[in-house]
Amino acid sequence: MKLVFVAAAKQADDRKNGHIPDLESYIVTRRDTSGCKPCFALVEYAARIDLPDVVVSHSIIMAMEEATNDFVAWSNVIYTLSSSPGHS
């Protein structure tokens, strides 16, 4: 949750100061503001699954989490842009 709050504060500060981040910086921040990372831990907890650290930190699992996070985050961005006034 700390990542979510830190990223949200950075995003708010950028908006306040009129700073538009480059795409790579935006992607990194968006991955933290999406809320997916805490959800991954909650799913494991709710399902009563205790994955060993060696599994959670495996490069394939980390890549799948990042891809899932990107899918959710970018879907949200696209939906938000397409439903805002002036867009059809």
C-alpha positions as CSV (number, residue, x, y, z in Angstrom):
1,M,0.0,0.0,0.0
2,K,2.9,2.3,0.6
3,L,3.8,2.2,-3.1
4,V,0.2,3.2,-4.0
5,F,0.3,6.2,-1.6
6,V,3.8,7.4,-2.6
7,A,3.0,7.1,-6.3
8,A,-0.4,8.9,-5.9
9,A,1.4,11.7,-4.0
10,K,3.9,12.0,-6.8
11,Q,1.2,12.1,-9.4
12,A,-0.7,14.8,-7.5
13,D,2.5,16.8,-7.1
14,D,3.3,16.5,-10.8
15,R,-0.3,17.8,-11.6
16,K,0.0,20.6,-9.1
17,N,3.3,21.7,-10.6
18,G,2.2,21.2,-14.2
19,H,4.9,18.6,-14.7
20,I,4.2,16.1,-17.5
21,P,6.4,13.0,-17.0
22,D,8.1,11.2,-19.9
23,L,6.4,8.0,-21.0
24,E,8.8,5.7,-19.1
25,S,8.4,7.6,-15.9
26,Y,4.6,7.6,-16.3
27,I,4.5,3.8,-16.8
28,V,6.5,3.2,-13.6
29,T,4.3,5.5,-11.6
30,R,1.1,4.1,-13.2
31,R,2.1,0.6,-12.2
32,D,2.2,1.7,-8.6
33,T,-1.1,3.8,-8.7
34,S,-3.1,1.0,-10.3
35,G,-3.7,-0.8,-7.0
36,C,-2.8,-4.1,-8.5
37,K,0.2,-4.8,-6.4
38,P,-1.7,-4.9,-3.1
39,C,-4.4,-7.0,-4.8
40,F,-1.9,-9.7,-5.7
41,A,-1.0,-10.0,-2.0
42,L,-4.7,-9.9,-1.0
43,V,-5.6,-12.7,-3.5
44,E,-2.9,-14.9,-2.1
45,Y,-4.1,-14.2,1.4
46,A,-7.9,-14.6,0.6
47,A,-7.2,-17.9,-1.2
48,R,-5.1,-19.1,1.8
49,I,-2.2,-19.6,-0.5
50,D,1.3,-19.2,1.0
51,L,3.6,-19.0,-2.0
52,P,7.3,-19.4,-1.1
53,D,9.5,-16.4,-1.7
54,V,11.4,-18.3,-4.4
55,V,8.1,-18.5,-6.4
56,V,7.0,-15.0,-5.8
57,S,10.4,-13.6,-6.8
58,H,10.8,-15.8,-9.9
59,S,11.4,-13.8,-13.0
60,I,8.5,-15.4,-14.9
61,I,6.0,-14.7,-12.0
62,M,7.2,-11.1,-11.7
63,A,6.8,-10.7,-15.5
64,M,3.3,-12.1,-15.4
65,E,2.4,-9.7,-12.5
66,E,3.8,-6.7,-14.4
67,A,1.9,-7.7,-17.6
68,T,-1.3,-8.1,-15.6
69,N,-0.7,-4.7,-13.9
70,D,0.0,-3.1,-17.2
71,F,-3.2,-4.6,-18.7
72,V,-5.3,-3.3,-15.8
73,A,-3.7,0.1,-15.7
74,W,-3.7,0.8,-19.4
75,S,-7.3,-0.5,-19.7
76,N,-8.3,2.0,-17.1
77,V,-6.4,4.8,-18.9
78,I,-8.1,4.0,-22.2
79,Y,-11.5,3.8,-20.6
80,T,-11.0,7.1,-18.8
81,L,-9.9,8.9,-22.0
82,S,-12.6,7.4,-24.1
83,S,-15.4,8.3,-21.6
84,S,-14.2,11.9,-21.0
85,P,-16.1,14.8,-22.6
86,G,-15.0,15.4,-26.2
87,H,-14.0,11.8,-27.0
88,S,-16.2,9.3,-28.8
